[in-house]
C-alpha cells in the first residue's frame, strides 16, 4: 500500500508540474501600427415589450453598419492616433407592428478621432466635434459618441501578465443624456486561448451591469431600471486586435406614475399612470478587412565617391 500511495503521489506531482509548465502568461496591450487600418462590420438586433397600463406592445429593431479605423501615428507616450469613420447604418424599428421613423440616423459617414493608449485608456483630442445624430437618435435619445468613448478612460487591461482563468474588475462611469452618469461594474476573465481566422487569440469573457436612465423623448416617456450583459471577444495575443466580438444585453425599465417627460407629454395627456419595458438585444462585431501599414522605404546605399587620378 505504501508503494502504491507513493506511485500515486508521483503521478499527481508530475501531472501538476506538467500543467504548470503549460500555463501561459501574456501581457495584454493594444498595438496599432502607423498606417494600419481595420474595417469592422457591426450588427445589433433586439426584441422587447413596452407595456402601458398593463397592455403590452411588441418592440423590434435592427441596426447594421461598418466602421473603419485608421492609425495615423503613434505619439511619444505610446498613444495611438485613430481616425474612425462609420458608414451610414441600415436600421429598422417597429412598435406594435408599426414602423417608427429612423430618419434621425446619420445619412452620411460619421468621422471620429481618438487617442488609444496600449492599456486601453481613451482620450479625446482637443477640438474634436461630435456628430449631430447619436446612436439611439431614432428613439429621441441623444448620446454623444465622444461621451461614450470617454467612458473607457479607466484602465481596461491589467498591468501585470495574466494567464487562463485570471479575472479583473473595474468600474466605469457611463454618460447619459442631460448630464446623467451611471456607474458600470465590469468583470473580465481570460477564458483561454484559441485560434481564430488562423491567428493565435485570447478569449475574453466580460460581464457588466449598470443602472439605466433614459428620456425617450421620441416616445414621450422617461424610464429607469437596470441593464446587464455579457461579451465574448477573440483578440490577437500580440496586438489585442479584435477578430470577433459577440454579446447580449437585457434591459428592465419602468416609469412610475407621474414620471412622464414634459408638460405636453402625449402619454400624460392620455392619462397613462405607468410604463414598463423589457428589451433583449444581441450584437456582433467582426473583422471585415485588414490594411497593412506601408512597407518602410528601401535603403539605397550612397554611390561611392569618384576618385580622380593620383596627384
C-alpha positions in Angstrom: 0.0 0.0 0.0 2.8 2.4 0.8 4.4 1.8 -2.6 1.0 2.3 -4.3 0.5 5.6 -2.4 4.0 6.7 -3.4 3.3 5.9 -7.1 0.0 7.8 -7.0 1.7 10.8 -5.3 4.4 10.8 -8.0 1.8 10.7 -10.8 -0.2 13.6 -9.3 3.0 15.6 -8.8 4.2 15.0 -12.3 0.8 15.9 -13.7 0.7 19.1 -11.7 4.2 20.0 -12.9 3.2 19.4 -16.5 0.1 21.6 -16.1 2.2 24.3 -14.5 4.7 24.1 -17.4 1.9 24.6 -19.9 0.5 27.7 -18.1 0.8 30.7 -20.4 1.2 34.2 -19.2 0.6 37.1 -21.6 0.7 40.9 -21.3 -2.4 42.3 -22.9 -1.7 45.6 -24.8 -3.3 47.3 -27.7 -0.8 47.9 -30.5 -1.8 49.6 -33.8 1.0 50.3 -36.3 1.1 53.6 -38.1 -0.7 53.3 -41.4 -2.6 50.2 -40.3 -6.4 50.1 -41.0 -9.1 47.8 -39.8 -12.7 47.6 -41.0 -15.4 46.0 -38.9 -19.0 45.1 -39.6 -21.4 45.8 -36.7 -24.8 44.4 -36.1 -27.5 44.9 -33.4 -30.8 43.2 -33.2 -33.4 43.1 -30.4 -36.9 42.5 -29.3 -38.8 43.7 -26.3 -42.1 44.6 -24.9 -43.4 48.0 -23.9 -46.4 47.9 -21.6 -48.7 50.8 -21.0 -51.3 50.3 -18.2 -50.6 46.6 -18.5 -51.3 46.5 -22.2 -48.1 45.1 -23.9 -46.9 46.1 -27.3 -44.0 44.3 -29.1 -40.9 46.2 -30.0 -38.4 45.0 -32.7 -35.3 46.7 -34.0 -32.2 46.0 -36.1 -29.1 48.0 -36.9 -26.2 47.3 -39.3 -23.2 49.4 -40.1 -19.5 49.3 -40.6 -16.6 51.3 -39.1 -13.0 51.7 -40.4 -10.2 52.5 -38.0 -7.0 54.1 -39.4 -3.9 54.6 -37.3 -2.4 57.9 -38.4 0.5 57.9 -36.0 1.9 57.0 -32.5 2.8 59.7 -30.0 5.9 59.6 -27.8 3.8 58.5 -24.8 2.5 55.5 -26.8 -0.9 56.9 -27.6 -2.2 55.7 -31.0 -3.9 58.4 -33.1 -7.0 56.7 -34.6 -9.3 58.2 -37.2 -12.6 56.3 -37.3 -15.3 56.5 -40.0 -18.7 54.9 -39.5 -20.8 54.2 -42.6 -24.5 55.2 -42.7 -26.4 52.5 -40.9 -29.3 50.4 -42.1 -31.9 50.4 -39.4 -35.5 49.4 -38.8 -37.6 49.9 -35.7 -41.2 48.9 -35.1 -43.6 49.2 -32.1 -46.8 47.2 -32.0 -46.1 46.2 -35.6 -46.0 49.8 -36.8 -42.7 51.1 -38.2 -41.1 54.1 -36.4 -39.2 56.8 -38.3 -35.5 56.2 -38.5 -34.6 59.3 -40.4 -32.8 60.6 -37.3 -29.8 58.4 -38.1 -26.8 59.9 -39.8 -27.3 59.7 -43.5 -23.6 60.3 -44.2 -20.3 58.9 -43.0 -19.6 59.8 -39.4 -15.9 60.6 -38.6 -14.3 60.5 -35.1 -10.8 61.0 -33.8 -9.5 59.2 -30.7 -6.3 58.6 -28.8 -5.9 55.0 -27.7 -3.3 54.0 -25.1 -1.8 50.5 -25.0 -3.6 49.7 -21.7 -7.0 50.7 -23.2 -7.4 54.2 -21.9 -9.1 56.6 -24.4 -8.7 60.3 -24.7 -10.5 62.8 -27.0 -8.3 65.1 -29.0 -8.8 68.9 -28.4 -11.2 70.4 -30.9 -12.9 67.1 -31.8 -16.6 67.7 -32.7 -19.4 65.2 -32.3 -21.8 64.2 -35.0 -25.3 65.8 -34.8 -27.1 62.4 -34.5 -26.3 59.9 -31.9 -26.5 56.1 -31.9 -30.1 56.0 -30.4 -31.5 59.1 -32.2 -34.4 57.0 -33.6 -35.8 56.9 -30.1 -35.1 60.6 -29.5 -32.1 59.8 -27.3 -29.0 61.9 -28.0 -25.9 60.1 -26.8 -22.7 61.7 -27.8 -20.3 59.1 -29.2 -17.4 61.0 -27.7 -19.0 60.8 -24.3 -19.3 57.1 -24.7 -15.6 56.9 -25.7 -14.8 58.8 -22.5 -16.4 56.1 -20.5 -13.4 53.9 -21.4 -10.9 56.3 -19.8 -10.4 53.9 -16.9 -7.6 51.3 -17.4 -9.2 48.4 -19.3 -6.4 45.9 -19.3 -4.5 44.6 -16.3 -0.9 45.9 -15.8 0.6 42.5 -14.9 0.8 39.4 -17.1 -2.3 37.2 -17.0 -3.0 33.6 -17.6 -6.1 31.4 -18.3 -8.7 31.9 -15.5 -7.4 35.3 -14.5 -10.1 37.8 -13.6 -10.1 41.6 -13.2 -12.8 44.0 -12.2 -13.2 47.7 -12.9 -15.8 50.4 -12.6 -16.6 52.8 -15.4 -18.7 56.0 -15.5 -21.2 55.7 -18.3 -22.6 59.0 -19.6 -26.3 59.5 -20.4 -28.3 62.5 -21.8 -29.0 65.6 -19.7 -25.7 65.2 -17.9 -26.6 62.0 -16.1 -24.0 59.3 -15.4 -24.2 55.7 -14.2 -21.5 53.5 -12.5 -21.0 50.4 -14.6 -19.3 47.3 -13.0 -17.3 45.3 -15.5 -15.8 41.9 -14.8 -13.4 40.4 -17.4 -12.0 36.9 -17.5 -9.3 35.5 -19.7 -11.1 32.2 -20.5 -8.4 30.7 -22.7 -6.5 30.8 -26.0 -7.9 29.8 -29.3 -7.0 30.1 -33.0 -9.4 32.3 -34.9 -9.1 33.1 -38.6 -5.8 31.3 -38.4 -4.4 33.7 -35.7 -3.5 33.0 -32.1 -6.1 34.7 -30.0 -7.1 35.3 -26.4 -10.7 34.6 -25.4 -12.0 37.3 -23.1 -15.4 37.0 -21.4 -16.8 40.2 -19.9 -19.9 40.7 -17.7 -21.3 44.1 -17.0 -24.2 45.7 -15.2 -25.3 49.2 -14.5 -28.4 51.3 -13.6 -30.1 52.7 -16.7 -31.8 56.0 -17.0 -33.1 57.5 -20.3 -35.5 60.1 -21.5 -37.2 58.6 -24.6 -38.3 62.0 -26.0 -39.2 60.3 -29.3 -41.8 58.2 -27.4 -42.6 60.7 -24.8 -41.6 58.7 -21.7 -38.8 58.6 -19.1 -37.6 55.2 -17.9 -35.3 54.0 -15.2 -34.1 50.5 -14.5 -31.2 48.1 -14.8 -29.0 46.7 -17.6 -27.0 43.5 -17.6 -25.0 41.9 -20.3 -22.0 39.8 -21.4 -19.5 40.0 -24.2 -17.1 37.3 -25.7 -14.2 38.7 -27.6 -11.5 37.0 -29.7 -8.4 39.2 -29.9 -4.9 38.6 -31.2 -2.4 37.9 -28.5 0.3 40.2 -30.0 -1.8 43.3 -30.8 -5.1 42.8 -28.9 -6.6 43.2 -32.4 -10.3 42.2 -32.2 -11.1 39.5 -34.7 -14.7 38.9 -33.5 -16.9 40.1 -30.7 -20.4 38.9 -29.8 -22.6 39.8 -26.9 -26.1 40.2 -25.5 -27.8 42.7 -23.1 -31.0 42.7 -21.2 -32.8 45.9 -20.0 -35.6 46.1 -17.5 -37.1 49.6 -17.3 -40.1 51.3 -15.8 -41.6 54.7 -15.5 -43.6 55.3 -12.2 -46.8 57.2 -12.3 -46.2 60.9 -12.9 -42.7 60.4 -14.3 -43.5 61.0 -17.9 -41.4 63.7 -19.7 -42.6 67.2 -20.4 -45.8 69.1 -19.8 -47.2 68.2 -23.2 -46.2 64.6 -22.9 -48.6 62.6 -25.1 -48.6 59.8 -22.5 -49.7 62.2 -19.8 -52.4 63.6 -22.0 -53.8 60.1 -22.4 -53.9 59.7 -18.6 -51.2 57.0 -18.5 -50.0 56.3 -15.0 -47.2 53.8 -15.6 -45.0 52.4 -18.3 -42.8 49.3 -18.3 -40.4 47.9 -20.8 -38.1 44.9 -21.2 -35.6 44.7 -24.0 -33.3 41.9 -25.0 -30.6 42.6 -27.6 -27.7 40.8 -29.2 -24.8 42.3 -31.1 -21.8 41.3 -33.1 -18.7 42.8 -34.5 -16.4 41.1 -36.9 -13.2 42.0 -38.8 -14.0 42.5 -42.5 -10.7 43.8 -43.8 -7.2 44.5 -42.6 -5.0 47.0 -44.2 -1.3 46.6 -43.6 0.9 49.6 -42.9 3.1 50.7 -45.8 6.5 49.0 -46.0 9.5 51.0 -44.9 11.3 52.8 -47.7 14.1 50.7 -49.3 17.6 51.7 -48.3 19.7 52.7 -51.2 23.4 52.9 -50.3 25.1 56.0 -51.5 27.2 55.7 -54.6 30.9 55.6 -53.9 32.7 58.8 -54.5 34.6 59.0 -57.7 38.4 59.2 -57.2 40.5 61.3 -59.5 43.9 60.4 -60.9 46.7 60.3 -58.4 48.5 63.5 -57.9 
